Amino acid sequence: MLDVRDLSISYGAVQALRGVSLQVNEREIVALLGANGAGKSSLLRGITGLTAATGGVAFLGRDLQGQGAPSRVTAGIAMAPEGRQVFADQTVYENLLLGGHLIRRDRALLAQRIEAMFELFPRLRERREQLSGTLSGGEQQMLAIARALMSGPRLLILDEPSLGLAPIVTAAIFRSLLRLRREGMAILLVEQMANQALAIADRAYVLEGGSVVLQGTAAELKRDPRIHAAYLGGAAAEAA
């Protein structure tokens, strides 16, 4: 579904991404792991067209390189950004309307998708008329995901969805991601909590210094001593 080939990004003299290649298949959750500064967010911005990059990005066989973010949303890619970035002075319902900009003229479809978001995240239905800036962190994350889904994407990209959230809230959001995969969604997931990401992912890539240093199935990476020492062992120690 998504085919990224030799993607590189530089910010002035600083090269943030160095020839990264990865693939995401249909109905697959792919985790992207790495420490802060490894290049994960830059990769997502390159895929979504938010940052200029060299290399190739193809989606469903269509070459997207050189096209901006609006064209990539139209092609079927949507992202829930790090930090959620909801429109704080707009209600939950209004945030969803903004997410459905592409279908704004089809009122029936717009209403259908909003109802689907309320069914996926019942808490949002309860907060429908509440200003998004007054929501809890978990509720804002649900809204950020729902807003991204309003465009009807085939690929959902998530940047650190568990950031700052309680474990019970993170678990609920990850269950929603599994449900989306069962319903046919492909997901590219950037997540610091490697143990949780690998628990739901099919495959994973590890970035270091802007390059892919490891890749494989989630099961393979969970068994890899380098991953266990760098991520899973640390997570286990923190939990203990």
Buried (B, 14 or more C-beta within 10 A) or exposed (E): BBBBBEBBBBEEEEBBBBBBBBBBEEBBBBBBBBBEEBBBBBBBBBBBBBBEBEBBBBBBEEEBBEBEBEEBBEBBBBBBBBEBEBBEEBBBBBBBBBBBEBBEEEEEBBEEBBEBBBEBBEBBBEBEEBBBEEBEEBBBBBBBBBBBBBBBBBBBBBBBBBBEBEEEBBBBBBEBBEEBBEEEBBBBBBBBBBBBBBBBBBBBBBBBBBBBEBBBEBEBBBEBEEBBEBBBEEBEEEEE
